[in-house]
Amino acid sequence: MNFITTLAALEQLTGNSNKQISIEDYELFCKEFVFDKLKGKSFGIAFCEKFDFNNIFLKGLSDETAKDHIEKLGYIKK
């Protein structure tokens, strides 16, 4: 089991697995993230705060890994 698969399994335990945001909201968040980055926030922390997710695993990931996790594991409605 790789790291992302492990995170997906742990995601089920946090209760956020069925919560999704629109692609439009996500794209706007990505554009505005530069301001959060200037405040010293990571991508995962800023995402969780913006969309009211409680995911300690996402908050601990690097910016690129958090972004990949969000985009690949169903956080965004398609």
C-alpha positions as CSV (number, residue, x, y, z in Angstrom):
1,M,0.0,0.0,0.0
2,N,1.5,3.3,-1.0
3,F,1.4,6.6,0.9
4,I,-1.6,8.1,-1.0
5,T,-3.6,4.8,-0.7
6,T,-2.9,4.8,3.1
7,L,-4.1,8.4,3.3
8,A,-7.3,7.6,1.4
9,A,-8.0,4.8,3.9
10,L,-7.4,7.1,6.8
11,E,-9.6,9.7,5.1
12,Q,-12.5,7.4,5.8
13,L,-11.9,7.7,9.5
14,T,-12.0,11.5,9.5
15,G,-15.6,11.7,8.1
16,N,-14.6,14.1,5.3
17,S,-14.7,11.4,2.6
18,N,-18.1,12.4,1.2
19,K,-17.5,16.1,1.4
20,Q,-16.8,17.8,-2.0
21,I,-16.3,21.3,-3.3
22,S,-17.0,22.6,-6.8
23,I,-14.2,22.9,-9.4
24,E,-14.9,26.6,-9.6
25,D,-14.4,27.1,-5.9
26,Y,-11.2,25.0,-5.9
27,E,-9.7,27.0,-8.9
28,L,-10.5,30.3,-7.1
29,F,-8.9,28.9,-3.9
30,C,-5.7,28.0,-5.9
31,K,-5.5,31.5,-7.3
32,E,-6.0,33.1,-3.9
33,F,-3.6,30.7,-2.1
34,V,-0.7,33.0,-2.8
35,F,-2.0,35.3,-0.1
36,D,-2.2,32.4,2.4
37,K,1.3,31.4,1.5
38,L,2.5,34.9,2.2
39,K,1.0,34.4,5.7
40,G,3.0,31.3,6.1
41,K,0.2,28.7,5.7
42,S,0.6,25.5,3.8
43,F,-1.7,24.5,1.0
44,G,-3.3,21.8,3.1
45,I,-3.9,24.0,6.1
46,A,-5.3,26.8,3.9
47,F,-7.6,24.4,2.1
48,C,-8.9,22.9,5.3
49,E,-9.6,26.3,6.8
50,K,-11.3,27.7,3.6
51,F,-13.6,24.7,3.1
52,D,-14.1,23.6,6.7
53,F,-12.4,20.2,6.5
54,N,-10.9,18.6,9.6
55,N,-8.1,16.5,8.1
56,I,-4.9,16.3,10.2
57,F,-3.2,14.3,7.5
58,L,-3.8,16.8,4.7
59,K,-2.6,19.6,7.0
60,G,0.8,17.8,7.4
61,L,1.6,17.3,3.7
62,S,3.8,19.5,1.6
63,D,2.0,21.9,-0.7
64,E,2.5,19.8,-3.8
65,T,1.5,16.5,-2.1
66,A,-1.6,18.1,-0.5
67,K,-2.6,19.5,-3.9
68,D,-2.2,16.1,-5.5
69,H,-4.1,14.4,-2.7
70,I,-7.0,16.9,-3.0
71,E,-7.2,16.5,-6.8
72,K,-6.9,12.7,-6.9
73,L,-9.0,11.6,-4.0
74,G,-12.4,13.1,-4.7
75,Y,-12.5,16.4,-2.8
76,I,-13.5,18.1,-6.0
77,K,-16.9,17.5,-7.8
78,K,-16.4,16.7,-11.4
